[in-house]
Structure formats: structure tokens, C-alpha cells
């Protein structure tokens, strides 16, 4: 629809993508994987003013979401690091696994890379706070180790049955 | 309960689990280790049930399997949301920095962050990592970043030192590398800068 539809449908598709990202940022990986960014690059040359406005709305929405994602990732890293430290020292229980940990924002991090590879988004996304976040991630990697999949917990068959029933 | 019965339960369990995952579109991985040969187990799973079709096989992948040993069944469930550990995170982060290193305008706009935070961190990660690819990427990005500032210095090196603005990349590099106001001509920088940072780790 973004590539072949009439201008009005292209614009609405862009607005739809923007609203999806705004409602739930977990749409971002799907949209980026679906070559949305490549279409955006092509549509940047579109001269229709309606499409241009819709494009601007999409770009602004995604650019506005990124700082929140980085903030969440920073929080997740801190939590994972502290959880691992607690496990190592025996101060805490094993990290729980389940649907809660699926909401970690770290899987959204590749979206930042995809946006950086897009000239349109790169110039808009990069600013002081975003760079400071990236630098803090590097700093965090220097000293700490965390494992996103560290929440392994051996379950017996009965526990598994209970877990399945809860899904 | 016999092993065969446990295996039947396991298959039913996995199938139900897959259906649930398809409904909830949540990605999970089942991990563990079988007392049996892992490849054989995977063949049994894919041949004995419908795991090869539908969204289940696309979203659910097995990085290890279940453990049946001594009539004891354990299933390790790891919720991964697209298995992404520290290495993947670090790789993605380095790729992002690599993209930034190809943008001199961005680097020169924020020299303090790159010189005082990113470059030292890259040097530490270079030393910390044991993986060759990761170390290479660290070193590549490190020098890609550094060369931008060195070029910036060399292009303005003809200026009198008193005219150097402190807000530019060269001002920040001079403050960080040569805080005591040492001579910072291009030869000195070429000889010292990378080693100053790497040796300081």
C-alpha cells in the first residue's frame, strides 16, 4: 500500500503505522522488519503535501518513542544486573520467568540500529540525550554482565502444566 | 510413570504450549538437555508432531530441549522475547556506534560524549572481550572515531593554540588526552593518542 496505492492511502498507511507505534512500541520491530523504513526513504521524495504531512507525523512519532525505549532498556539492564548480583550472592530468589520478562525492552534495541541505518531517521533521532544513553550502555557493559536469558528455571512437569494452563 | 508415558505427556504439553504461544504471539524458547541425543530428539519432535507448520515453528525455537534422564522430566523454560543476551546487545550497540562513526558531523557536534565516554569504553571493551570479532569491531570503531577528531585537529592545526575553540572536537580531545597543555601537534597525537587510551585501561 505504501508503494503502490494512491496518495491518500499511502498517507493513511503512514498515519496507521504512526498510531500503532504510539499505542504500543512493540509494533516497531514488526514495522521496521516489514521494510517500512525503506518505503519511508522512497516516500521522502514524494511531493504530495498530504503524504509529506503524514510522513512527518510518522517520523515525529517514532523519533519521540526512541528516548523512552532507551530509558526502558537502561532500567532493564539495571534490573538484570542487580538480579544477577542478587543471585550470585544468594540474596534473592531466582528471577522469575514468564510473561512479565517478555516485556523487557531490550529486544527493541535492534530497532535503534535500524533507525540509525536510515538517513531520514538518523538525523532526527540523534541528539545529546540519546548519545548519552548509548554511552551509558557502553559504560555499563564495561563493568557489569547481564544475561537477558538468565531467567532460566528448571521446572518439573507439574509446574509446566500449571504454566501452560496460565497462558 | 514410564518414560514413554512421560514422552507422550511432553509432546502434548509442547503442542498445547505452542498453541498458546500462537494465540498470545509471545516468543518462548524451550531449553534444557535430553538424556537422549539432542539431534535425535529434535527429529522426533519435528516428525512426531506438527511443530514444523504454522506460526508455532516460526516463533518457538528450541535452543536445547527437555531432559529425560533417570525417568525424570525437566523442562527449562526461558522467556526470551527473541533470545538476546549480552553478546547480542553488545554487538548491536557496537554496530550503532559504528554507524555513528561514519557520521563526522554528529561526532563533531558532540565531541565530549565521544571522547570522554565512548572512546574509553571502547578501549575497555576491546580489552575485556575474548571474542575476536567483537575485539576487531571495538578496535575498528575506536579508530574510526578517533580519526575524525585527528582529521579535525590536523585541518585546524595551523591555528595558534590560543585560537582553538574549546567547544570543538579538538578542544575536547586536547583536554582529555593532554590536560596539562602538552604540545598537541599531529605527530604527537599520531604517536600517543591510541596508546594513551589503550594503555590507560
Interface residues (C-beta under 8 A of the other chain):
Chain A: X97 X98 X99 X101 X102 X103 X104 X106 X107 X109 X110 X112 X113 X116 X117 X122 X126 X128 X131 X132 X134 X135 X136 X137 X138 X139 X141 X142 X145 X146 X147 X148 X149 X151 X152 X153 X154 X155 X156 X157 X160 X161 X163 X164 X167
Chain B: X6 X9 X10 X13 X16 X17 X20 X21 X23 X24 X26 X27 X28 X29 X31 X32 X73 X74 X75 X76 X77 X78 X79 X80 X81 X82 X83 X84 X85 X86 X88 X89 X90 X92 X93 X95 X96 X97 X99 X100 X103 X106 X110 X113 X114 X117 X118 X121 X122 X124 X125 X128
